[in-house]
Amino acid sequence: MPFLDWVNKNQAKETTRDVPYHLLKQESVYGAGDENMLIQGDNLLALKALIPFYAGQVKCIFIDPPYNTQSAFDHYDDKLEHSQWLSMMYPRLVLLREMLAEDGCIWVTIDDNEAHYLKVLMDEVFGRRNFVSNVLWQKRTSPDARIQLGAAHDHVMVFAKEIERVKFNKLSLSPEQAQNFKNPDNDRRGPWASTDFTAQGWRPNQMYKLQSPSGVEFEPPPGRCWSNIESEYRRLLAEGRMYFGKNDTARPRVKNYLSESDGISSWSWWGNSEVGHNQEAKKEINVLFGADDAFGTPKPERLLQRIISLSTKPGDLVLDSFLGSATTSVVAHKMGRRYIGIEMGEHARTHCIPRLQKVIDGEQGGISEAVDWKGGGGFRFCTLGEPAFDSHGRINTAVHFETLAAYVWHYETSVPGQQTFDKPLLGIEDGTAYYLLYNGILGDRRPVSGNVLTHAVLETIKELFPHDGPKVIYGETTRLGAARLAAENITFKQIPYDVKMR
């Protein structure tokens, strides 16, 4: 597969590997519950800080990165050289892929300035086979008279973590779509709409002659076959689910009943009447903040409702690392999804927090009426704290046991640390037990006490946290020799030298 190349690409790859691990510092909690999170800070650093806890957990990622339009917006700089833009996006996409669940997907909005380069870049990061679709969103309602061929759409690039695992939900029928279901033959099952009983191509077991109830014979048209095998056709016919037109002489079609419909599949063209447009998004923000204090480039809530509806169910985790005015978090909150939003600018405080507070209070803009939103819920507001390691690899004294434990657990197992880390035994994965001796976790208040693997410490571990299989133990040092470690089936790893960044 051909790869995209640009100035400083190797440096962008190194950046991915060398992103320092920072601590997350909780500043405050708004509303009831703290499952949701709003983080202010550089999204590259924030994503790295989240990985030990959330890697492989996110069902849907939506990002609306700077479009590199050579324009300047009030809340962020959208004027980057092309190679700089690619170098900015590459490491962030790599970390975002690590955050995705195996059945998760990522949606990225972009315009024509970088859309096609972004597609090739995402082919490299996510794998070309995991490309799902390039959705076209009609963002405008009228042409721009100043431009001969004005852009009416944005692209939404959709990639899966693993294409075989992703299953998109169907969309509910709109009242207009439901009107397409009729009942011209008074079928007892009620209104129905029909689909063609042919498919493109040639398949030997789908090339049979079939006969309508009145005796009219049909063969597949040139270049096509029947859409199912003969036994399935006979079943549908016996159940009255085949339709041959008013006079029983038209090419066969299959009835699909409104009463049995679980919705419709989405396609890749999203009109502004379905999912909103730029003017609608502006109006939503202006109502909340006033025209003089609104965010420059918001997305309409209906657009995010479509994306979240297709790719998640209630309780799933949604992530937006270019949060902007918080539309993604707002819609996820109203739809009963968990969410993490990351925004670097000061408007994380001036726009995102107040907007989410209004949602908690039950604001009725955007999709609120459509999803019957009445208010409630809550979120944590966090900032980026100090680096976990200094330039010499020493662990920051501000790092608590549970933070380092989650980090070590994820490094060793590639599994995010969802369990409570309050004892030396971090967990067992694939038959191996992982232990951490750090900050006196065995009970002594002196920070260095108990961090050394001695005979006495090992006996305590074996008594309180026994495991018959292989054991990996992290500590400052060990007083046990190689023979004793081997006899006990222990691999010892020294802090901080063996605590590496993933």
Secondary structure in CASP SS format (residue, H / E / C, confidence):
PFRMAT SS
TARGET T0000
AUTHOR 0000-0000-0000
METHOD secondary structure of the structure
MODEL  1
M C 1.00
P C 1.00
F C 1.00
L C 1.00
D C 1.00
W C 1.00
V C 1.00
N C 1.00
K H 1.00
N H 1.00
Q H 1.00
A H 1.00
K H 1.00
E H 1.00
T H 1.00
T H 1.00
R H 1.00
D H 1.00
V C 1.00
P C 1.00
Y C 1.00
H E 1.00
L E 1.00
L E 1.00
K E 1.00
Q E 1.00
E E 1.00
S E 1.00
V E 1.00
Y E 1.00
G E 1.00
A C 1.00
G C 1.00
D C 1.00
E C 1.00
N C 1.00
M E 1.00
L E 1.00
I E 1.00
Q E 1.00
G C 1.00
D C 1.00
N H 1.00
L H 1.00
L H 1.00
A H 1.00
L H 1.00
K H 1.00
A H 1.00
L H 1.00
I H 1.00
P H 1.00
F H 1.00
Y H 1.00
A C 1.00
G C 1.00
Q C 1.00
V E 1.00
K E 1.00
C E 1.00
I E 1.00
F E 1.00
I E 1.00
D C 1.00
P C 1.00
P C 1.00
Y C 1.00
N C 1.00
T C 1.00
Q C 1.00
S E 1.00
A E 1.00
F C 1.00
D C 1.00
H C 1.00
Y C 1.00
D E 1.00
D E 1.00
K C 1.00
L C 1.00
E C 1.00
H H 1.00
S H 1.00
Q H 1.00
W H 1.00
L H 1.00
S H 1.00
M H 1.00
M H 1.00
Y H 1.00
P H 1.00
R H 1.00
L H 1.00
V H 1.00
L H 1.00
L H 1.00
R H 1.00
E H 1.00
M H 1.00
L E 1.00
A E 1.00
E E 1.00
D E 1.00
G E 1.00
C E 1.00
I E 1.00
W E 1.00
V E 1.00
T E 1.00
I E 1.00
D C 1.00
D C 1.00
N C 1.00
E C 1.00
A H 1.00
H H 1.00
Y H 1.00
L H 1.00
K H 1.00
V H 1.00
L H 1.00
M H 1.00
D H 1.00
E H 1.00
V H 1.00
F H 1.00
G C 1.00
R H 1.00
R H 1.00
N H 1.00
F E 1.00
V E 1.00
S E 1.00
N E 1.00
V E 1.00
L E 1.00
W E 1.00
Q E 1.00
K C 1.00
R C 1.00
T C 1.00
S C 1.00
P C 1.00
D C 1.00
A C 1.00
R C 1.00
I C 1.00
Q C 1.00
L C 1.00
G C 1.00
A C 1.00
A C 1.00
H E 1.00
D E 1.00
H E 1.00
V E 1.00
M E 1.00
V E 1.00
F E 1.00
A E 1.00
K C 1.00
E C 1.00
I C 1.00
E C 1.00
R C 1.00
V C 1.00
K C 1.00
F C 1.00
N C 1.00
K C 1.00
L E 1.00
S C 1.00
L C 1.00
S C 1.00
P H 1.00
E H 1.00
Q H 1.00
A H 1.00
Q C 1.00
N C 1.00
F C 1.00
K E 1.00
N C 1.00
P C 1.00
D C 1.00
N C 1.00
D C 1.00
R C 1.00
R C 1.00
G C 1.00
P C 1.00
W E 1.00
A E 1.00
S E 1.00
T E 1.00
D E 1.00
F C 1.00
T E 1.00
A E 1.00
Q E 1.00
G C 1.00
W C 1.00
R C 1.00
P H 1.00
N H 1.00
Q H 1.00
M C 1.00
Y C 1.00
K C 1.00
L E 1.00
Q E 1.00
S C 1.00
P C 1.00
S C 1.00
G C 1.00
V C 1.00
E E 1.00
F E 1.00
E C 1.00
P C 1.00
P C 1.00
P C 1.00
G C 1.00
R E 1.00
C E 1.00
W E 1.00
S C 1.00
N C 1.00
I C 1.00
E H 1.00
S H 1.00
E H 1.00
Y H 1.00
R H 1.00
R H 1.00
L H 1.00
L H 1.00
A H 1.00
E C 1.00
G C 1.00
R C 1.00
M E 1.00
Y E 1.00
F C 1.00
G C 1.00
K C 1.00
N C 1.00
D C 1.00
T C 1.00
A C 1.00
R C 1.00
P C 1.00
R E 1.00
V E 1.00
K E 1.00
N E 1.00
Y E 1.00
L H 1.00
S H 1.00
E H 1.00
S C 1.00
D C 1.00
G C 1.00
I E 1.00
S C 1.00
S C 1.00
W C 1.00
S C 1.00
W E 1.00
W E 1.00
G C 1.00
N H 1.00
S H 1.00
E H 1.00
V H 1.00
G C 1.00
H C 1.00
N H 1.00
Q H 1.00
E H 1.00
A H 1.00
K H 1.00
K H 1.00
E H 1.00
I H 1.00
N H 1.00
V H 1.00
L H 1.00
F H 1.00
G C 1.00
A H 1.00
D H 1.00
D H 1.00
A C 1.00
F C 1.00
G C 1.00
T C 1.00
P C 1.00
K C 1.00
P C 1.00
E H 1.00
R H 1.00
L H 1.00
L H 1.00
Q H 1.00
R H 1.00
I H 1.00
I H 1.00
S H 1.00
L H 1.00
S H 1.00
T C 1.00
K C 1.00
P C 1.00
G C 1.00
D C 1.00
L E 1.00
V E 1.00
L E 1.00
D E 1.00
S C 1.00
F C 1.00
L C 1.00
G C 1.00
S C 1.00
A C 1.00
T H 1.00
T H 1.00
S H 1.00
V H 1.00
V H 1.00
A H 1.00
H H 1.00
K H 1.00
M C 1.00
G C 1.00
R C 1.00
R E 1.00
Y E 1.00
I E 1.00
G E 1.00
I E 1.00
E E 1.00
M C 1.00
G C 1.00
E C 1.00
H H 1.00
A H 1.00
R H 1.00
T H 1.00
H H 1.00
C H 1.00
I H 1.00
P H 1.00
R H 1.00
L H 1.00
Q H 1.00
K H 1.00
V H 1.00
I H 1.00
D C 1.00
G C 1.00
E C 1.00
Q C 1.00
G C 1.00
G C 1.00
I C 1.00
S C 1.00
E C 1.00
A C 1.00
V C 1.00
D C 1.00
W C 1.00
K C 1.00
G C 1.00
G C 1.00
G C 1.00
G E 1.00
F E 1.00
R E 1.00
F E 1.00
C E 1.00
T E 1.00
L E 1.00
G E 1.00
E E 1.00
P E 1.00
A C 1.00
F E 1.00
D C 1.00
S C 1.00
H C 1.00
G C 1.00
R C 1.00
I E 1.00
N C 1.00
T C 1.00
A C 1.00
V C 1.00
H C 1.00
F H 1.00
E H 1.00
T H 1.00
L H 1.00
A H 1.00
A H 1.00
Y H 1.00
V H 1.00
W H 1.00
H H 1.00
Y H 1.00
E H 1.00
T H 1.00
S C 1.00
V C 1.00
P C 1.00
G C 1.00
Q C 1.00
Q C 1.00
T C 1.00
F C 1.00
D C 1.00
K C 1.00
P C 1.00
L E 1.00
L E 1.00
G E 1.00
I E 1.00
E E 1.00
D C 1.00
G C 1.00
T E 1.00
A E 1.00
Y E 1.00
Y E 1.00
L E 1.00
L C 1.00
Y C 1.00
N C 1.00
G C 1.00
I C 1.00
L C 1.00
G C 1.00
D C 1.00
R C 1.00
R C 1.00
P C 1.00
V C 1.00
S C 1.00
G C 1.00
N C 1.00
V E 1.00
L E 1.00
T C 1.00
H H 1.00
A H 1.00
V H 1.00
L H 1.00
E H 1.00
T H 1.00
I H 1.00
K H 1.00
E H 1.00
L H 1.00
F C 1.00
P C 1.00
H C 1.00
D C 1.00
G C 1.00
P C 1.00
K E 1.00
V E 1.00
I E 1.00
Y E 1.00
G E 1.00
E C 1.00
T E 1.00
T E 1.00
R C 1.00
L C 1.00
G C 1.00
A H 1.00
A H 1.00
R H 1.00
L H 1.00
A H 1.00
A H 1.00
E C 1.00
N C 1.00
I E 1.00
T E 1.00
F E 1.00
K E 1.00
Q E 1.00
I C 1.00
P C 1.00
Y C 1.00
D C 1.00
V C 1.00
K C 1.00
M C 1.00
R C 1.00
END
